[in-house]
Amino acid sequence: MIMPRLSCLFFCCFIFCANPVQAEAVNFELMSADGVPQQLSDYRGQWIIVNFWATWCGPCVQEIPELVSFQKNNPQYRVLGIDFEDAPDMQALEAFRHRFNINYPILLIGETPLIPFEPLKGLPTTAIVGPQGNMIAHHTGPVSAQMLEQFINNQVSAAATANNSAAK
């Protein structure tokens, strides 16, 4: 019981401390697995979890149920899964989506690097983008629903405290 809490606390502190806030809003446009172009800015005003993964990546596959759970329990936030495969087999990708009940958009990586998200240090990689469109955090390795919830809740609480202090 203590270890999951400590690892979650470590993750939240590490992710926040290791990555300064990106002052400028970030954006990209990628094709979804459904064939519809999507821009990151389409979700402005929401917390966005951008997750880079691949079907051949074991830790990515193990992480997917956590992302599905997070999205199901937090509809006010948006998970975007970016399939980091050069030329995915679309039928196999659709079967993979159904097998894991993926409930968030799957976007296909393009040829142009997604700055500041890339270059990646490994897969899975997760970035958290704040409601104003700035990248708040970046983490390489699997994440859990609890880690994401705790991190975002801490950010929301810190912003509320800062706003209350500024109002005085």
C-alpha positions as CSV (number, residue, x, y, z in Angstrom):
1,M,0.0,0.0,0.0
2,I,2.8,2.4,0.9
3,M,4.9,1.6,-2.3
4,P,2.2,2.6,-4.8
5,R,1.6,5.8,-2.9
6,L,5.3,6.6,-2.8
7,S,5.8,5.7,-6.4
8,C,2.9,7.9,-7.3
9,L,4.2,10.8,-5.2
10,F,7.7,10.3,-6.7
11,F,6.2,10.4,-10.2
12,C,4.2,13.5,-9.6
13,C,7.2,15.3,-8.1
14,F,9.6,14.1,-10.7
15,I,7.4,14.9,-13.6
16,F,6.6,18.4,-12.3
17,C,10.1,19.3,-11.1
18,A,12.0,17.9,-14.1
19,N,10.0,19.7,-16.7
20,P,9.5,23.5,-16.6
21,V,6.2,24.8,-17.9
22,Q,6.2,25.5,-21.6
23,A,5.1,29.1,-21.9
24,E,3.9,28.9,-25.5
25,A,0.9,26.9,-26.5
26,V,1.8,23.8,-28.5
27,N,-0.1,22.4,-31.4
28,F,0.1,19.7,-34.0
29,E,-2.2,18.1,-36.6
30,L,-2.3,14.4,-37.1
31,M,-4.6,12.0,-39.0
32,S,-6.7,9.9,-36.7
33,A,-7.0,6.1,-37.2
34,D,-10.6,6.9,-38.4
35,G,-9.2,9.1,-41.2
36,V,-10.1,12.4,-39.7
37,P,-7.4,15.1,-39.2
38,Q,-7.2,16.3,-35.6
39,Q,-5.4,19.2,-34.0
40,L,-4.2,19.4,-30.5
41,S,-5.8,22.9,-30.3
42,D,-9.2,21.3,-30.9
43,Y,-9.0,20.3,-27.2
44,R,-7.9,23.7,-25.9
45,G,-9.6,24.4,-22.5
46,Q,-9.1,20.8,-21.4
47,W,-6.3,18.9,-19.7
48,I,-4.9,16.7,-22.4
49,I,-2.8,13.5,-21.9
50,V,-0.8,12.9,-25.1
51,N,0.5,9.3,-25.0
52,F,3.0,7.9,-27.5
53,W,2.8,4.2,-27.9
54,A,3.1,1.3,-30.3
55,T,1.4,-2.1,-30.6
56,W,4.8,-3.9,-30.5
57,C,5.8,-2.1,-27.2
58,G,5.1,-4.4,-24.2
59,P,5.1,-1.6,-21.6
60,C,2.7,0.4,-23.9
61,V,0.3,-2.5,-24.1
62,Q,0.4,-2.9,-20.3
63,E,-0.3,0.8,-19.9
64,I,-3.4,0.9,-22.2
65,P,-5.9,-0.4,-19.6
66,E,-4.8,2.4,-17.2
67,L,-5.3,5.1,-19.9
68,V,-8.8,3.5,-20.8
69,S,-9.7,3.6,-17.1
70,F,-8.4,7.2,-16.7
71,Q,-10.5,8.4,-19.7
72,K,-13.6,6.5,-18.5
73,N,-13.4,8.0,-15.0
74,N,-12.3,11.5,-16.1
75,P,-14.4,12.6,-19.1
76,Q,-13.5,16.2,-18.4
77,Y,-9.9,15.4,-19.6
78,R,-8.9,14.1,-23.0
79,V,-6.4,11.2,-23.7
80,L,-4.9,11.2,-27.2
81,G,-3.0,8.1,-28.1
82,I,-0.4,8.6,-30.8
83,D,0.5,5.3,-32.6
84,F,4.3,5.6,-33.1
85,E,4.5,3.1,-36.0
86,D,5.7,4.1,-39.4
87,A,3.1,2.3,-41.5
88,P,0.5,0.7,-39.3
89,D,-1.8,-2.0,-40.7
90,M,-5.1,-0.2,-40.2
91,Q,-7.1,-3.5,-39.9
92,A,-4.7,-4.8,-37.3
93,L,-4.9,-1.4,-35.5
94,E,-8.7,-1.4,-35.5
95,A,-8.6,-5.0,-34.1
96,F,-6.1,-3.9,-31.4
97,R,-8.4,-0.9,-30.5
98,H,-11.4,-3.2,-30.0
99,R,-9.4,-5.9,-28.1
100,F,-8.4,-3.3,-25.5
101,N,-11.6,-1.3,-25.6
102,I,-9.7,1.9,-26.3
103,N,-12.1,4.8,-25.6
104,Y,-9.9,7.7,-26.7
105,P,-8.8,8.9,-30.2
106,I,-5.8,7.1,-31.8
107,L,-3.7,9.4,-33.9
108,L,-1.1,8.3,-36.5
109,I,2.4,9.7,-36.2
110,G,3.4,11.8,-39.1
111,E,6.7,12.4,-40.8
112,T,7.4,15.8,-39.1
113,P,8.6,15.7,-35.5
114,L,6.1,17.0,-33.0
115,I,8.2,19.6,-31.3
116,P,8.4,20.0,-28.2
117,F,7.1,16.4,-27.7
118,E,9.9,14.8,-29.8
119,P,12.5,13.4,-30.0
120,L,11.3,10.7,-27.7
121,K,13.6,8.9,-25.3
122,G,11.6,5.7,-25.5
123,L,8.1,4.3,-25.4
124,P,5.7,4.8,-23.8
125,T,6.0,8.5,-23.4
126,T,3.3,10.7,-21.9
127,A,3.0,14.4,-22.0
128,I,0.4,16.5,-20.1
129,V,-0.9,19.6,-21.8
130,G,-2.7,22.2,-19.7
131,P,-6.0,23.9,-20.7
132,Q,-4.1,26.9,-22.2
133,G,-2.2,24.6,-24.5
134,N,1.2,24.6,-22.8
135,M,3.0,21.4,-22.1
136,I,3.2,21.0,-18.3
137,A,5.0,17.7,-18.0
138,H,6.7,14.9,-20.0
139,H,7.4,11.4,-18.7
140,T,9.0,8.4,-20.4
141,G,7.8,5.0,-19.1
142,P,4.4,3.6,-18.1
143,V,1.8,5.7,-16.2
144,S,-1.2,4.7,-14.2
145,A,-4.7,6.3,-14.0
146,Q,-3.9,7.2,-10.3
147,M,-0.7,8.9,-11.3
148,L,-2.4,11.0,-13.9
149,E,-5.3,11.9,-11.7
150,Q,-3.0,12.9,-8.8
151,F,-0.8,15.0,-11.0
152,I,-3.6,16.9,-12.6
153,N,-5.4,17.4,-9.3
154,N,-2.2,18.8,-7.8
155,Q,-1.8,21.2,-10.7
156,V,-5.4,22.4,-10.4
157,S,-5.1,22.9,-6.7
158,A,-1.8,24.8,-7.1
159,A,-3.4,27.1,-9.7
160,A,-6.4,27.7,-7.5
161,T,-4.2,28.5,-4.6
162,A,-2.1,30.9,-6.7
163,N,-5.3,32.6,-8.0
164,N,-6.6,33.0,-4.5
165,S,-3.3,34.5,-3.3
166,A,-3.3,36.9,-6.3
167,A,-6.8,38.0,-5.6
168,K,-6.0,39.1,-2.0
